[in-house]
Amino acid sequence: MEVDCRSPIRVLLADDNLEFVRSLRALLNGQRDLEVIGEAYSGPETVAQAMDLCPDVAVLDVRMPGLSGIEAAGAIAASGLHTAVLILSISVDRQYVLAAVKAGAAGYLSKESSGQDLISAIRALAKGGSCFLPLPSCTEAVTDTEIPV
């Protein structure tokens, strides 16, 4: 029997919809290599939890009270934490995607993406990669020329 001794990927979830957060938690905690370590329901709470918990990946909604997910992503990036930010939003408008990239997000997914897409994106970001769907795929590493603009 093979034993996996690696630490799970530590994930912070942030969305102002409690039921959505609960469904994400159930999905992610069903994976051996993922562990939801915190939940936040506003932008300021997201930044505070990221500072306290130091997650590997933070999954943020764009629209949250107090600070948008994009503003929270910028604050997390500016803090020097080694937390990759994945924006998960109902809107895949080009402006939001570009703003997220400029703020320091390493990924952007539609809330209509499959659970497997979300899991793959989190894993890619935890390895230093990026994921921008509905673009074709997630990558384990990107160069500046590969970031969509």
N, C-alpha and C positions, 0 to 999 in steps of 0.2 A: 504494500500500500504506500502510495506517495503522499508525503506530507508537505503542505505549502506553509513555509515559515515566514513569508513576507507579511509585512504589516498591511492592513487594508487601507484603501484610499479613503481619506477622511473628507467628508463632504458637508458643506453648509448649504442649506436651502433657504431661499428668501423670496417670498411672494406674499402679497396681502390677502390672498385667498386661502384660508385655513384648510379647507377641504382639498384643494389642489396640493398643498404642501403635504398633507397626510397621505394622499395617493402616491406622491413622489417618494415619500419616506418608505412606504410599503414596497414599492417597486425596487428601490435601491438596496434596502436592507435584505432583500431576497437574494442578493448577489454576495458570494463569499468574499470578494475582494473589495467591496464597498461598505462604508459605514457612515451613516448620517450622524454627525456629532452635534448639530445645532440647527435651529430654525429661527428665522427672523421674519417679521411681518411689516417692516418699514425700512426705508433707506438708512436712517441713523442707527437703528437696531442692527442692521446688517453689518455696517462698518464696525460697530462695537463688538459684535460677536466674532467677526473675522479677527479683530485684534486680540481678543481673549482666547479664542480656540485655535487659531493658526491652521485652518483647514488646508488640505492639498488643493481642493477645488471648491469654488463657491458658485452655486447655480442661482442666478438672479433674474427676476422678472424686470422688465423695463419700467413699468408703471407701479410705483409704490409710494406711499405717503412719506413726506419729509424730504427725501432725496429720491431721485429716479434711480433705477438700477444702473444706468450708465454713469450717473454722478457717483454712486456708491462704488462702482468698478474703478473709477478714477481715484477715489480716496484710498481704496485698497491697494491699487498699483503704486500710488505715491507714498504709501506707508513703508514700502520696502519689504512687505511680507512676500513670501514665496508661495502665494496663493494664485492659482490660475482661475480666471473668471470666465464663466460660461453664461451668456445671456440667453434666457429662455423666454420668448415672447410670442404673443398672438400676432404681432405685426412683424413682417419681414421686409418692411420698407427699407430701401437702400440708405436713406438718411440715418435711420436708427443703426443699421449695420455699420456704416462708416463712423458714426459717433462712438459706437461701442469699441471699434478697433482703435480709434484715436484715444479713447479713455484707458486703453490697456487690456481690454477683453481679448482672450485667446480663442473665443468661440461664440457662435450665435446660432441658436436653433429655434425653429417655430414650435409653439406649443402643440401643433398638430403632428409633429414628428413622432415616430414610433418610440416605444419604450426602449427598444434595442438601439435606436439611433442615439437616444440620450445616454444610455449606458456606454456605448462606444465612444461618444464624445467625451464623457468624463474620464474614461480610461486614456484616451489620446491626450487630453490636457494634462493629466497627472504625469504623463511621460514627457512633458515639455512640448507637445504638439499643439495642433489647432484643429478646429472643426467649424465650418461655416456651412450649414445646411439651410435651404435646399440646394446648395452647391453640391457637386458630385460626391465628395467624400471627406473623411477625417484623415489627417496625416499625423505621423508621429513627430515630424520636424518640418518646419517651413523656413524659407528665407524671406527677407523683406520684399523681394520681388514677387513672391507668391501670395501675399496678403491682398485680398480683393479691394480694389479702390474704384 
